[in-house]
Amino acid sequence: DALGKFAEDYVAKRRVESAVAEFHPFIASRKVTPEEFRKQLGGFSAQEVRMVVEKHHLDPAAVLKARASKKVLVEHIAVAAEKRAARDDKLFEY
């Protein structure tokens, strides 16, 4: 029974992973305005947004709770992307 539950969870996780496999928040945020980026993130399901956070290590201190809302996660990703863009711009100033 436990193995069956594990298999179901595994398949669900892989399905969500494949839905966001080609999405990279730091690249996507540079291609559009911040509002459009937030709207693009809003198009994902809550599980997909959570997978983006997990996949790109956007919560290393684990400040987001497991039950964080989709809106909070979207905002967290958008802020992280803005910070990364600002850092990269400073880094490559000559």
N, C-alpha and C positions, 0 to 999 in steps of 0.2 A: 504493500500500500504506500509506504514512504517512497519507494523507488518510483512508483507511478506518478506521485505528486512531484517528485524531483524532475522527472522527464517532462511533465506538463509545463513546469516553471521554466525549464531549460528551453523548450521549444518557443514559449512565449517571449522569453528574453531574446532569443536569436531573431525572432520575427521583428521585434522592436529595433534591434541592432541593425538589421538589414534596411529598415525604413530610413535610418539616419546615417547610413554608412558613408555616403558621399557628401554629407554636410559637415563643413568645418566652420565653426562660428567666427573665427578670426579672419578667415578669407571672405566669408559671406558678408560680414559687417563692413568691410572696406568697399564692397561693390555697390552698396545702396545707402540711402540716408538712414540715420538711426531709427526714425519712425517706421520706415519700410522694413528694416531689420527686425524690429519688435513685432511687426505684423507677420513677417515670415516665420518667426519663432512661434507666434500665436497659432499658426496653421498646423503645428505639430500637436499630437495628443500629449497629455500629461506624462505618460510613460516615455514617449519619445523625447520630450524635453529633459526628463530626468536622465535618460540615457546619454544625451549630449553632455550634460554636466558630468556624468560618471566617466564617459569615454575620453573627454578632454581634460579631466582632472581639474575642474573648475571650482571644486569645494574641498581643497586639501585639508583644511582645518575642521571639516565636518560641522560647519556652523549652520548649514541648512538641515532642518529636521527631516526625518523620513516622510513626514506628512505635509511638507511644505506645498503650498498651492502652486498651480501652474503659473499664475501671475507672478508669484515671488521668484520662481525658477527662471522665467523669461527675463525678468528684470535683472536677476543675478548674472545671467549670461550676457545680457546687453552691457551691463556695467563692466564686466570682466573684459569684454571685447573692446570697449572704449578705452579702458586703462591700458590694454595691450597695444592698441593703436598709438596712443600717446607715447608710451614707452618706446615703441619701435621708431616713431618719428624722431624722438630725441636721440635715440641710439645711432640713427643714420644721418644725423645732421653733420654737415662738413663745412 
